[in-house]
Amino acid sequence: MLIYGLTPLGVFHTIVSLVALAAGVIALIRDGKISWDNSLGKIYVVTTIIVCLTGFGIFQHGGFGKPHALGVITLVTLG
């Protein structure tokens, strides 16, 4: 079943990415940084990890691509 051309995984990935984006923007505006020491920072990090992991299940162009490489780099950076 496709929703706006997206699979259920794609919909979940998109929704979680919007949560991560909002948490990051709010944290930057409010605190000037994203920090694990507050709830917004934790929401940002956890949702960003989820976005990276769910992104590995999306192969719109047939295989591992640049977006997947960015997910690996992001996970290594967060680690």
mmCIF file of the N, C-alpha and C atoms, coordinates in Angstrom:
data_MODEL
# 
_entry.id   MODEL 
# 
loop_
_atom_site.group_PDB 
_atom_site.id 
_atom_site.type_symbol 
_atom_site.label_atom_id 
_atom_site.label_alt_id 
_atom_site.label_comp_id 
_atom_site.label_asym_id 
_atom_site.label_entity_id 
_atom_site.label_seq_id 
_atom_site.pdbx_PDB_ins_code 
_atom_site.Cartn_x 
_atom_site.Cartn_y 
_atom_site.Cartn_z 
_atom_site.occupancy 
_atom_site.B_iso_or_equiv 
_atom_site.pdbx_formal_charge 
_atom_site.auth_seq_id 
_atom_site.auth_comp_id 
_atom_site.auth_asym_id 
_atom_site.auth_atom_id 
_atom_site.pdbx_PDB_model_num 
ATOM 1   N N  . MET A 1 1  ? 0.844  -1.185 0.000  1.00 0.00 ? 1  MET A N  1 
ATOM 2   C CA . MET A 1 1  ? 0.000  0.000  0.000  1.00 0.00 ? 1  MET A CA 1 
ATOM 3   C C  . MET A 1 1  ? 0.889  1.248  0.000  1.00 0.00 ? 1  MET A C  1 
ATOM 4   N N  . LEU A 1 2  ? 0.662  2.132  -0.931 1.00 0.00 ? 2  LEU A N  1 
ATOM 5   C CA . LEU A 1 2  ? 1.427  3.365  -1.021 1.00 0.00 ? 2  LEU A CA 1 
ATOM 6   C C  . LEU A 1 2  ? 0.600  4.543  -0.534 1.00 0.00 ? 2  LEU A C  1 
ATOM 7   N N  . ILE A 1 3  ? 1.232  5.409  0.210  1.00 0.00 ? 3  ILE A N  1 
ATOM 8   C CA . ILE A 1 3  ? 0.599  6.632  0.695  1.00 0.00 ? 3  ILE A CA 1 
ATOM 9   C C  . ILE A 1 3  ? 1.414  7.790  0.126  1.00 0.00 ? 3  ILE A C  1 
ATOM 10  N N  . TYR A 1 4  ? 0.818  8.574  -0.756 1.00 0.00 ? 4  TYR A N  1 
ATOM 11  C CA . TYR A 1 4  ? 1.518  9.659  -1.443 1.00 0.00 ? 4  TYR A CA 1 
ATOM 12  C C  . TYR A 1 4  ? 2.784  9.144  -2.128 1.00 0.00 ? 4  TYR A C  1 
ATOM 13  N N  . GLY A 1 5  ? 2.739  7.940  -2.651 1.00 0.00 ? 5  GLY A N  1 
ATOM 14  C CA . GLY A 1 5  ? 3.878  7.356  -3.343 1.00 0.00 ? 5  GLY A CA 1 
ATOM 15  C C  . GLY A 1 5  ? 4.923  6.751  -2.429 1.00 0.00 ? 5  GLY A C  1 
ATOM 16  N N  . LEU A 1 6  ? 4.645  6.710  -1.123 1.00 0.00 ? 6  LEU A N  1 
ATOM 17  C CA . LEU A 1 6  ? 5.602  6.175  -0.158 1.00 0.00 ? 6  LEU A CA 1 
ATOM 18  C C  . LEU A 1 6  ? 5.100  4.857  0.416  1.00 0.00 ? 6  LEU A C  1 
ATOM 19  N N  . THR A 1 7  ? 6.026  3.964  0.694  1.00 0.00 ? 7  THR A N  1 
ATOM 20  C CA . THR A 1 7  ? 5.681  2.736  1.398  1.00 0.00 ? 7  THR A CA 1 
ATOM 21  C C  . THR A 1 7  ? 5.429  3.078  2.864  1.00 0.00 ? 7  THR A C  1 
ATOM 22  N N  . PRO A 1 8  ? 4.867  2.165  3.645  1.00 0.00 ? 8  PRO A N  1 
ATOM 23  C CA . PRO A 1 8  ? 4.706  2.434  5.079  1.00 0.00 ? 8  PRO A CA 1 
ATOM 24  C C  . PRO A 1 8  ? 6.041  2.772  5.765  1.00 0.00 ? 8  PRO A C  1 
ATOM 25  N N  . LEU A 1 9  ? 7.119  2.096  5.358  1.00 0.00 ? 9  LEU A N  1 
ATOM 26  C CA . LEU A 1 9  ? 8.437  2.428  5.922  1.00 0.00 ? 9  LEU A CA 1 
ATOM 27  C C  . LEU A 1 9  ? 8.831  3.856  5.547  1.00 0.00 ? 9  LEU A C  1 
ATOM 28  N N  . GLY A 1 10 ? 8.553  4.242  4.318  1.00 0.00 ? 10 GLY A N  1 
ATOM 29  C CA . GLY A 1 10 ? 8.857  5.596  3.879  1.00 0.00 ? 10 GLY A CA 1 
ATOM 30  C C  . GLY A 1 10 ? 8.065  6.655  4.631  1.00 0.00 ? 10 GLY A C  1 
ATOM 31  N N  . VAL A 1 11 ? 6.804  6.354  4.910  1.00 0.00 ? 11 VAL A N  1 
ATOM 32  C CA . VAL A 1 11 ? 5.968  7.280  5.687  1.00 0.00 ? 11 VAL A CA 1 
ATOM 33  C C  . VAL A 1 11 ? 6.513  7.418  7.102  1.00 0.00 ? 11 VAL A C  1 
ATOM 34  N N  . PHE A 1 12 ? 6.816  6.272  7.748  1.00 0.00 ? 12 PHE A N  1 
ATOM 35  C CA . PHE A 1 12 ? 7.371  6.300  9.107  1.00 0.00 ? 12 PHE A CA 1 
ATOM 36  C C  . PHE A 1 12 ? 8.693  7.068  9.118  1.00 0.00 ? 12 PHE A C  1 
ATOM 37  N N  . HIS A 1 13 ? 9.571  6.783  8.169  1.00 0.00 ? 13 HIS A N  1 
ATOM 38  C CA . HIS A 1 13 ? 10.872 7.443  8.057  1.00 0.00 ? 13 HIS A CA 1 
ATOM 39  C C  . HIS A 1 13 ? 10.687 8.964  7.933  1.00 0.00 ? 13 HIS A C  1 
ATOM 40  N N  . THR A 1 14 ? 9.739  9.383  7.108  1.00 0.00 ? 14 THR A N  1 
ATOM 41  C CA . THR A 1 14 ? 9.497  10.809 6.892  1.00 0.00 ? 14 THR A CA 1 
ATOM 42  C C  . THR A 1 14 ? 8.949  11.478 8.147  1.00 0.00 ? 14 THR A C  1 
ATOM 43  N N  . ILE A 1 15 ? 8.008  10.847 8.807  1.00 0.00 ? 15 ILE A N  1 
ATOM 44  C CA . ILE A 1 15 ? 7.431  11.430 10.030 1.00 0.00 ? 15 ILE A CA 1 
ATOM 45  C C  . ILE A 1 15 ? 8.495  11.570 11.114 1.00 0.00 ? 15 ILE A C  1 
ATOM 46  N N  . VAL A 1 16 ? 9.286  10.522 11.312 1.00 0.00 ? 16 VAL A N  1 
ATOM 47  C CA . VAL A 1 16 ? 10.332 10.576 12.344 1.00 0.00 ? 16 VAL A CA 1 
ATOM 48  C C  . VAL A 1 16 ? 11.375 11.632 11.985 1.00 0.00 ? 16 VAL A C  1 
ATOM 49  N N  . SER A 1 17 ? 11.695 11.764 10.691 1.00 0.00 ? 17 SER A N  1 
ATOM 50  C CA . SER A 1 17 ? 12.677 12.776 10.293 1.00 0.00 ? 17 SER A CA 1 
ATOM 51  C C  . SER A 1 17 ? 12.164 14.188 10.567 1.00 0.00 ? 17 SER A C  1 
ATOM 52  N N  . LEU A 1 18 ? 10.857 14.400 10.425 1.00 0.00 ? 18 LEU A N  1 
ATOM 53  C CA . LEU A 1 18 ? 10.293 15.716 10.729 1.00 0.00 ? 18 LEU A CA 1 
ATOM 54  C C  . LEU A 1 18 ? 10.353 16.010 12.227 1.00 0.00 ? 18 LEU A C  1 
ATOM 55  N N  . VAL A 1 19 ? 10.166 14.986 13.048 1.00 0.00 ? 19 VAL A N  1 
ATOM 56  C CA . VAL A 1 19 ? 10.306 15.153 14.501 1.00 0.00 ? 19 VAL A CA 1 
ATOM 57  C C  . VAL A 1 19 ? 11.747 15.524 14.839 1.00 0.00 ? 19 VAL A C  1 
ATOM 58  N N  . ALA A 1 20 ? 12.711 14.810 14.236 1.00 0.00 ? 20 ALA A N  1 
ATOM 59  C CA . ALA A 1 20 ? 14.127 15.111 14.468 1.00 0.00 ? 20 ALA A CA 1 
ATOM 60  C C  . ALA A 1 20 ? 14.460 16.535 14.045 1.00 0.00 ? 20 ALA A C  1 
ATOM 61  N N  . LEU A 1 21 ? 13.982 16.920 12.878 1.00 0.00 ? 21 LEU A N  1 
ATOM 62  C CA . LEU A 1 21 ? 14.232 18.269 12.371 1.00 0.00 ? 21 LEU A CA 1 
ATOM 63  C C  . LEU A 1 21 ? 13.670 19.327 13.315 1.00 0.00 ? 21 LEU A C  1 
ATOM 64  N N  . ALA A 1 22 ? 12.427 19.133 13.744 1.00 0.00 ? 22 ALA A N  1 
ATOM 65  C CA . ALA A 1 22 ? 11.797 20.103 14.647 1.00 0.00 ? 22 ALA A CA 1 
ATOM 66  C C  . ALA A 1 22 ? 12.546 20.187 15.969 1.00 0.00 ? 22 ALA A C  1 
ATOM 67  N N  . ALA A 1 23 ? 12.903 19.038 16.545 1.00 0.00 ? 23 ALA A N  1 
ATOM 68  C CA . ALA A 1 23 ? 13.629 19.041 17.824 1.00 0.00 ? 23 ALA A CA 1 
ATOM 69  C C  . ALA A 1 23 ? 14.971 19.743 17.678 1.00 0.00 ? 23 ALA A C  1 
ATOM 70  N N  . GLY A 1 24 ? 15.670 19.488 16.583 1.00 0.00 ? 24 GLY A N  1 
ATOM 71  C CA . GLY A 1 24 ? 16.962 20.129 16.367 1.00 0.00 ? 24 GLY A CA 1 
ATOM 72  C C  . GLY A 1 24 ? 16.845 21.636 16.199 1.00 0.00 ? 24 GLY A C  1 
ATOM 73  N N  . VAL A 1 25 ? 15.882 22.070 15.417 1.00 0.00 ? 25 VAL A N  1 
ATOM 74  C CA . VAL A 1 25 ? 15.693 23.508 15.193 1.00 0.00 ? 25 VAL A CA 1 
ATOM 75  C C  . VAL A 1 25 ? 15.310 24.209 16.495 1.00 0.00 ? 25 VAL A C  1 
ATOM 76  N N  . ILE A 1 26 ? 14.380 23.621 17.231 1.00 0.00 ? 26 ILE A N  1 
ATOM 77  C CA . ILE A 1 26 ? 13.947 24.237 18.495 1.00 0.00 ? 26 ILE A CA 1 
ATOM 78  C C  . ILE A 1 26 ? 15.111 24.301 19.482 1.00 0.00 ? 26 ILE A C  1 
ATOM 79  N N  . ALA A 1 27 ? 15.897 23.220 19.571 1.00 0.00 ? 27 ALA A N  1 
ATOM 80  C CA . ALA A 1 27 ? 17.048 23.208 20.483 1.00 0.00 ? 27 ALA A CA 1 
ATOM 81  C C  . ALA A 1 27 ? 18.062 24.280 20.090 1.00 0.00 ? 27 ALA A C  1 
ATOM 82  N N  . LEU A 1 28 ? 18.323 24.405 18.791 1.00 0.00 ? 28 LEU A N  1 
ATOM 83  C CA . LEU A 1 28 ? 19.289 25.416 18.349 1.00 0.00 ? 28 LEU A CA 1 
ATOM 84  C C  . LEU A 1 28 ? 18.804 26.830 18.626 1.00 0.00 ? 28 LEU A C  1 
ATOM 85  N N  . ILE A 1 29 ? 17.524 27.066 18.401 1.00 0.00 ? 29 ILE A N  1 
ATOM 86  C CA . ILE A 1 29 ? 16.979 28.406 18.662 1.00 0.00 ? 29 ILE A CA 1 
ATOM 87  C C  . ILE A 1 29 ? 16.965 28.688 20.159 1.00 0.00 ? 29 ILE A C  1 
ATOM 88  N N  . ARG A 1 30 ? 16.519 27.716 20.944 1.00 0.00 ? 30 ARG A N  1 
ATOM 89  C CA . ARG A 1 30 ? 16.384 27.910 22.386 1.00 0.00 ? 30 ARG A CA 1 
ATOM 90  C C  . ARG A 1 30 ? 17.725 27.941 23.116 1.00 0.00 ? 30 ARG A C  1 
ATOM 91  N N  . ASP A 1 31 ? 18.609 26.986 22.774 1.00 0.00 ? 31 ASP A N  1 
ATOM 92  C CA . ASP A 1 31 ? 19.846 26.814 23.546 1.00 0.00 ? 31 ASP A CA 1 
ATOM 93  C C  . ASP A 1 31 ? 21.110 27.184 22.779 1.00 0.00 ? 31 ASP A C  1 
ATOM 94  N N  . GLY A 1 32 ? 20.996 27.350 21.484 1.00 0.00 ? 32 GLY A N  1 
ATOM 95  C CA . GLY A 1 32 ? 22.174 27.638 20.680 1.00 0.00 ? 32 GLY A CA 1 
ATOM 96  C C  . GLY A 1 32 ? 22.997 26.395 20.364 1.00 0.00 ? 32 GLY A C  1 
ATOM 97  N N  . LYS A 1 33 ? 22.542 25.229 20.811 1.00 0.00 ? 33 LYS A N  1 
ATOM 98  C CA . LYS A 1 33 ? 23.249 23.974 20.548 1.00 0.00 ? 33 LYS A CA 1 
ATOM 99  C C  . LYS A 1 33 ? 22.299 22.810 20.784 1.00 0.00 ? 33 LYS A C  1 
ATOM 100 N N  . ILE A 1 34 ? 22.707 21.645 20.315 1.00 0.00 ? 34 ILE A N  1 
ATOM 101 C CA . ILE A 1 34 ? 21.960 20.419 20.584 1.00 0.00 ? 34 ILE A CA 1 
ATOM 102 C C  . ILE A 1 34 ? 22.771 19.639 21.604 1.00 0.00 ? 34 ILE A C  1 
ATOM 103 N N  . SER A 1 35 ? 22.184 19.384 22.754 1.00 0.00 ? 35 SER A N  1 
ATOM 104 C CA . SER A 1 35 ? 22.900 18.750 23.854 1.00 0.00 ? 35 SER A CA 1 
ATOM 105 C C  . SER A 1 35 ? 22.129 17.549 24.377 1.00 0.00 ? 35 SER A C  1 
ATOM 106 N N  . TRP A 1 36 ? 22.847 16.490 24.700 1.00 0.00 ? 36 TRP A N  1 
ATOM 107 C CA . TRP A 1 36 ? 22.246 15.281 25.280 1.00 0.00 ? 36 TRP A CA 1 
ATOM 108 C C  . TRP A 1 36 ? 21.728 15.559 26.691 1.00 0.00 ? 36 TRP A C  1 
ATOM 109 N N  . ASP A 1 37 ? 22.074 16.700 27.258 1.00 0.00 ? 37 ASP A N  1 
ATOM 110 C CA . ASP A 1 37 ? 21.709 17.031 28.640 1.00 0.00 ? 37 ASP A CA 1 
ATOM 111 C C  . ASP A 1 37 ? 20.261 17.473 28.810 1.00 0.00 ? 37 ASP A C  1 
ATOM 112 N N  . ASN A 1 38 ? 19.505 17.642 27.711 1.00 0.00 ? 38 ASN A N  1 
ATOM 113 C CA . ASN A 1 38 ? 18.099 18.021 27.859 1.00 0.00 ? 38 ASN A CA 1 
ATOM 114 C C  . ASN A 1 38 ? 17.232 17.144 26.963 1.00 0.00 ? 38 ASN A C  1 
ATOM 115 N N  . SER A 1 39 ? 15.933 17.220 27.177 1.00 0.00 ? 39 SER A N  1 
ATOM 116 C CA . SER A 1 39 ? 15.015 16.327 26.471 1.00 0.00 ? 39 SER A CA 1 
ATOM 117 C C  . SER A 1 39 ? 14.999 16.565 24.957 1.00 0.00 ? 39 SER A C  1 
ATOM 118 N N  . LEU A 1 40 ? 15.106 17.806 24.528 1.00 0.00 ? 40 LEU A N  1 
ATOM 119 C CA . LEU A 1 40 ? 15.112 18.072 23.088 1.00 0.00 ? 40 LEU A CA 1 
ATOM 120 C C  . LEU A 1 40 ? 16.328 17.444 22.417 1.00 0.00 ? 40 LEU A C  1 
ATOM 121 N N  . GLY A 1 41 ? 17.467 17.529 23.065 1.00 0.00 ? 41 GLY A N  1 
ATOM 122 C CA . GLY A 1 41 ? 18.676 16.917 22.520 1.00 0.00 ? 41 GLY A CA 1 
ATOM 123 C C  . GLY A 1 41 ? 18.542 15.414 22.418 1.00 0.00 ? 41 GLY A C  1 
ATOM 124 N N  . LYS A 1 42 ? 17.968 14.804 23.441 1.00 0.00 ? 42 LYS A N  1 
ATOM 125 C CA . LYS A 1 42 ? 17.759 13.350 23.425 1.00 0.00 ? 42 LYS A CA 1 
ATOM 126 C C  . LYS A 1 42 ? 16.778 12.943 22.332 1.00 0.00 ? 42 LYS A C  1 
ATOM 127 N N  . ILE A 1 43 ? 15.702 13.721 22.182 1.00 0.00 ? 43 ILE A N  1 
ATOM 128 C CA . ILE A 1 43 ? 14.731 13.441 21.117 1.00 0.00 ? 43 ILE A CA 1 
ATOM 129 C C  . ILE A 1 43 ? 15.410 13.543 19.757 1.00 0.00 ? 43 ILE A C  1 
ATOM 130 N N  . TYR A 1 44 ? 16.226 14.571 19.570 1.00 0.00 ? 44 TYR A N  1 
ATOM 131 C CA . TYR A 1 44 ? 16.927 14.757 18.300 1.00 0.00 ? 44 TYR A CA 1 
ATOM 132 C C  . TYR A 1 44 ? 17.845 13.576 17.992 1.00 0.00 ? 44 TYR A C  1 
ATOM 133 N N  . VAL A 1 45 ? 18.658 13.192 18.957 1.00 0.00 ? 45 VAL A N  1 
ATOM 134 C CA . VAL A 1 45 ? 19.621 12.110 18.722 1.00 0.00 ? 45 VAL A CA 1 
ATOM 135 C C  . VAL A 1 45 ? 18.910 10.787 18.459 1.00 0.00 ? 45 VAL A C  1 
ATOM 136 N N  . VAL A 1 46 ? 17.936 10.442 19.290 1.00 0.00 ? 46 VAL A N  1 
ATOM 137 C CA . VAL A 1 46 ? 17.242 9.159  19.130 1.00 0.00 ? 46 VAL A CA 1 
ATOM 138 C C  . VAL A 1 46 ? 16.481 9.108  17.807 1.00 0.00 ? 46 VAL A C  1 
ATOM 139 N N  . THR A 1 47 ? 15.781 10.178 17.466 1.00 0.00 ? 47 THR A N  1 
ATOM 140 C CA . THR A 1 47 ? 15.028 10.166 16.212 1.00 0.00 ? 47 THR A CA 1 
ATOM 141 C C  . THR A 1 47 ? 15.961 10.196 15.002 1.00 0.00 ? 47 THR A C  1 
ATOM 142 N N  . THR A 1 48 ? 17.106 10.848 15.117 1.00 0.00 ? 48 THR A N  1 
ATOM 143 C CA . THR A 1 48 ? 18.074 10.844 14.022 1.00 0.00 ? 48 THR A CA 1 
ATOM 144 C C  . THR A 1 48 ? 18.626 9.440  13.802 1.00 0.00 ? 48 THR A C  1 
ATOM 145 N N  . ILE A 1 49 ? 18.888 8.715  14.875 1.00 0.00 ? 49 ILE A N  1 
ATOM 146 C CA . ILE A 1 49 ? 19.338 7.323  14.756 1.00 0.00 ? 49 ILE A CA 1 
ATOM 147 C C  . ILE A 1 49 ? 18.264 6.476  14.073 1.00 0.00 ? 49 ILE A C  1 
ATOM 148 N N  . ILE A 1 50 ? 17.012 6.658  14.489 1.00 0.00 ? 50 ILE A N  1 
ATOM 149 C CA . ILE A 1 50 ? 15.910 5.911  13.873 1.00 0.00 ? 50 ILE A CA 1 
ATOM 150 C C  . ILE A 1 50 ? 15.805 6.234  12.386 1.00 0.00 ? 50 ILE A C  1 
ATOM 151 N N  . VAL A 1 51 ? 15.950 7.508  12.036 1.00 0.00 ? 51 VAL A N  1 
ATOM 152 C CA . VAL A 1 51 ? 15.884 7.920  10.627 1.00 0.00 ? 51 VAL A CA 1 
ATOM 153 C C  . VAL A 1 51 ? 16.996 7.250  9.824  1.00 0.00 ? 51 VAL A C  1 
ATOM 154 N N  . CYS A 1 52 ? 18.203 7.236  10.371 1.00 0.00 ? 52 CYS A N  1 
ATOM 155 C CA . CYS A 1 52 ? 19.316 6.589  9.666  1.00 0.00 ? 52 CYS A CA 1 
ATOM 156 C C  . CYS A 1 52 ? 19.040 5.100  9.469  1.00 0.00 ? 52 CYS A C  1 
ATOM 157 N N  . LEU A 1 53 ? 18.592 4.430  10.512 1.00 0.00 ? 53 LEU A N  1 
ATOM 158 C CA . LEU A 1 53 ? 18.355 2.993  10.427 1.00 0.00 ? 53 LEU A CA 1 
ATOM 159 C C  . LEU A 1 53 ? 17.208 2.654  9.474  1.00 0.00 ? 53 LEU A C  1 
ATOM 160 N N  . THR A 1 54 ? 16.135 3.414  9.515  1.00 0.00 ? 54 THR A N  1 
ATOM 161 C CA . THR A 1 54 ? 15.023 3.134  8.606  1.00 0.00 ? 54 THR A CA 1 
ATOM 162 C C  . THR A 1 54 ? 15.401 3.475  7.167  1.00 0.00 ? 54 THR A C  1 
ATOM 163 N N  . GLY A 1 55 ? 16.298 4.428  6.994  1.00 0.00 ? 55 GLY A N  1 
ATOM 164 C CA . GLY A 1 55 ? 16.749 4.792  5.657  1.00 0.00 ? 55 GLY A CA 1 
ATOM 165 C C  . GLY A 1 55 ? 17.459 3.654  4.940  1.00 0.00 ? 55 GLY A C  1 
ATOM 166 N N  . PHE A 1 56 ? 18.092 2.767  5.720  1.00 0.00 ? 56 PHE A N  1 
ATOM 167 C CA . PHE A 1 56 ? 18.785 1.635  5.099  1.00 0.00 ? 56 PHE A CA 1 
ATOM 168 C C  . PHE A 1 56 ? 17.808 0.669  4.445  1.00 0.00 ? 56 PHE A C  1 
ATOM 169 N N  . GLY A 1 57 ? 16.543 0.717  4.823  1.00 0.00 ? 57 GLY A N  1 
ATOM 170 C CA . GLY A 1 57 ? 15.533 -0.151 4.223  1.00 0.00 ? 57 GLY A CA 1 
ATOM 171 C C  . GLY A 1 57 ? 14.856 0.444  3.004  1.00 0.00 ? 57 GLY A C  1 
ATOM 172 N N  . ILE A 1 58 ? 15.283 1.637  2.603  1.00 0.00 ? 58 ILE A N  1 
ATOM 173 C CA . ILE A 1 58 ? 14.676 2.316  1.462  1.00 0.00 ? 58 ILE A CA 1 
ATOM 174 C C  . ILE A 1 58 ? 15.665 2.276  0.297  1.00 0.00 ? 58 ILE A C  1 
ATOM 175 N N  . PHE A 1 59 ? 15.300 1.565  -0.750 1.00 0.00 ? 59 PHE A N  1 
ATOM 176 C CA . PHE A 1 59 ? 16.164 1.421  -1.927 1.00 0.00 ? 59 PHE A CA 1 
ATOM 177 C C  . PHE A 1 59 ? 15.402 1.847  -3.168 1.00 0.00 ? 59 PHE A C  1 
ATOM 178 N N  . GLN A 1 60 ? 15.188 3.140  -3.322 1.00 0.00 ? 60 GLN A N  1 
ATOM 179 C CA . GLN A 1 60 ? 14.386 3.640  -4.432 1.00 0.00 ? 60 GLN A CA 1 
ATOM 180 C C  . GLN A 1 60 ? 15.112 3.493  -5.771 1.00 0.00 ? 60 GLN A C  1 
ATOM 181 N N  . HIS A 1 61 ? 16.439 3.512  -5.748 1.00 0.00 ? 61 HIS A N  1 
ATOM 182 C CA . HIS A 1 61 ? 17.195 3.455  -6.992 1.00 0.00 ? 61 HIS A CA 1 
ATOM 183 C C  . HIS A 1 61 ? 17.983 2.165  -7.126 1.00 0.00 ? 61 HIS A C  1 
ATOM 184 N N  . GLY A 1 62 ? 17.561 1.104  -6.438 1.00 0.00 ? 62 GLY A N  1 
ATOM 185 C CA . GLY A 1 62 ? 18.108 -0.213 -6.678 1.00 0.00 ? 62 GLY A CA 1 
ATOM 186 C C  . GLY A 1 62 ? 19.154 -0.733 -5.718 1.00 0.00 ? 62 GLY A C  1 
ATOM 187 N N  . GLY A 1 63 ? 19.801 0.074  -4.942 1.00 0.00 ? 63 GLY A N  1 
ATOM 188 C CA . GLY A 1 63 ? 20.835 -0.445 -4.050 1.00 0.00 ? 63 GLY A CA 1 
ATOM 189 C C  . GLY A 1 63 ? 21.395 0.631  -3.146 1.00 0.00 ? 63 GLY A C  1 
ATOM 190 N N  . PHE A 1 64 ? 22.512 0.292  -2.530 1.00 0.00 ? 64 PHE A N  1 
ATOM 191 C CA . PHE A 1 64 ? 23.180 1.212  -1.613 1.00 0.00 ? 64 PHE A CA 1 
ATOM 192 C C  . PHE A 1 64 ? 23.632 2.439  -2.389 1.00 0.00 ? 64 PHE A C  1 
ATOM 193 N N  . GLY A 1 65 ? 23.254 3.613  -1.884 1.00 0.00 ? 65 GLY A N  1 
ATOM 194 C CA . GLY A 1 65 ? 23.591 4.844  -2.590 1.00 0.00 ? 65 GLY A CA 1 
ATOM 195 C C  . GLY A 1 65 ? 24.113 5.920  -1.655 1.00 0.00 ? 65 GLY A C  1 
ATOM 196 N N  . LYS A 1 66 ? 24.204 7.115  -2.173 1.00 0.00 ? 66 LYS A N  1 
ATOM 197 C CA . LYS A 1 66 ? 24.727 8.250  -1.400 1.00 0.00 ? 66 LYS A CA 1 
ATOM 198 C C  . LYS A 1 66 ? 23.918 8.516  -0.127 1.00 0.00 ? 66 LYS A C  1 
ATOM 199 N N  . PRO A 1 67 ? 22.572 8.425  -0.163 1.00 0.00 ? 67 PRO A N  1 
ATOM 200 C CA . PRO A 1 67 ? 21.828 8.638  1.083  1.00 0.00 ? 67 PRO A CA 1 
ATOM 201 C C  . PRO A 1 67 ? 22.172 7.595  2.153  1.00 0.00 ? 67 PRO A C  1 
ATOM 202 N N  . HIS A 1 68 ? 22.443 6.370  1.729  1.00 0.00 ? 68 HIS A N  1 
ATOM 203 C CA . HIS A 1 68 ? 22.816 5.331  2.687  1.00 0.00 ? 68 HIS A CA 1 
ATOM 204 C C  . HIS A 1 68 ? 24.198 5.624  3.278  1.00 0.00 ? 68 HIS A C  1 
ATOM 205 N N  . ALA A 1 69 ? 25.114 6.095  2.437  1.00 0.00 ? 69 ALA A N  1 
ATOM 206 C CA . ALA A 1 69 ? 26.445 6.475  2.919  1.00 0.00 ? 69 ALA A CA 1 
ATOM 207 C C  . ALA A 1 69 ? 26.333 7.612  3.928  1.00 0.00 ? 69 ALA A C  1 
ATOM 208 N N  . LEU A 1 70 ? 25.455 8.567  3.671  1.00 0.00 ? 70 LEU A N  1 
ATOM 209 C CA . LEU A 1 70 ? 25.238 9.663  4.618  1.00 0.00 ? 70 LEU A CA 1 
ATOM 210 C C  . LEU A 1 70 ? 24.702 9.126  5.939  1.00 0.00 ? 70 LEU A C  1 
ATOM 211 N N  . GLY A 1 71 ? 23.834 8.116  5.892  1.00 0.00 ? 71 GLY A N  1 
ATOM 212 C CA . GLY A 1 71 ? 23.335 7.502  7.113  1.00 0.00 ? 71 GLY A CA 1 
ATOM 213 C C  . GLY A 1 71 ? 24.442 6.864  7.922  1.00 0.00 ? 71 GLY A C  1 
ATOM 214 N N  . VAL A 1 72 ? 25.371 6.185  7.252  1.00 0.00 ? 72 VAL A N  1 
ATOM 215 C CA . VAL A 1 72 ? 26.520 5.583  7.938  1.00 0.00 ? 72 VAL A CA 1 
ATOM 216 C C  . VAL A 1 72 ? 27.382 6.662  8.574  1.00 0.00 ? 72 VAL A C  1 
ATOM 217 N N  . ILE A 1 73 ? 27.670 7.722  7.820  1.00 0.00 ? 73 ILE A N  1 
ATOM 218 C CA . ILE A 1 73 ? 28.484 8.825  8.352  1.00 0.00 ? 73 ILE A CA 1 
ATOM 219 C C  . ILE A 1 73 ? 27.796 9.467  9.550  1.00 0.00 ? 73 ILE A C  1 
ATOM 220 N N  . THR A 1 74 ? 26.503 9.671  9.465  1.00 0.00 ? 74 THR A N  1 
ATOM 221 C CA . THR A 1 74 ? 25.745 10.262 10.568 1.00 0.00 ? 74 THR A CA 1 
ATOM 222 C C  . THR A 1 74 ? 25.811 9.398  11.814 1.00 0.00 ? 74 THR A C  1 
ATOM 223 N N  . LEU A 1 75 ? 25.619 8.092  11.652 1.00 0.00 ? 75 LEU A N  1 
ATOM 224 C CA . LEU A 1 75 ? 25.673 7.185  12.799 1.00 0.00 ? 75 LEU A CA 1 
ATOM 225 C C  . LEU A 1 75 ? 27.053 7.153  13.427 1.00 0.00 ? 75 LEU A C  1 
ATOM 226 N N  . VAL A 1 76 ? 28.094 7.159  12.603 1.00 0.00 ? 76 VAL A N  1 
ATOM 227 C CA . VAL A 1 76 ? 29.473 7.179  13.128 1.00 0.00 ? 76 VAL A CA 1 
ATOM 228 C C  . VAL A 1 76 ? 29.704 8.485  13.883 1.00 0.00 ? 76 VAL A C  1 
ATOM 229 N N  . THR A 1 77 ? 29.240 9.593  13.334 1.00 0.00 ? 77 THR A N  1 
ATOM 230 C CA . THR A 1 77 ? 29.411 10.901 13.992 1.00 0.00 ? 77 THR A CA 1 
ATOM 231 C C  . THR A 1 77 ? 28.667 10.951 15.325 1.00 0.00 ? 77 THR A C  1 
ATOM 232 N N  . LEU A 1 78 ? 27.436 10.441 15.349 1.00 0.00 ? 78 LEU A N  1 
ATOM 233 C CA . LEU A 1 78 ? 26.670 10.438 16.600 1.00 0.00 ? 78 LEU A CA 1 
ATOM 234 C C  . LEU A 1 78 ? 27.312 9.515  17.639 1.00 0.00 ? 78 LEU A C  1 
ATOM 235 N N  . GLY A 1 79 ? 27.934 8.426  17.151 1.00 0.00 ? 79 GLY A N  1 
ATOM 236 C CA . GLY A 1 79 ? 28.585 7.478  18.062 1.00 0.00 ? 79 GLY A CA 1 
ATOM 237 C C  . GLY A 1 79 ? 29.790 8.092  18.722 1.00 0.00 ? 79 GLY A C  1 
# 
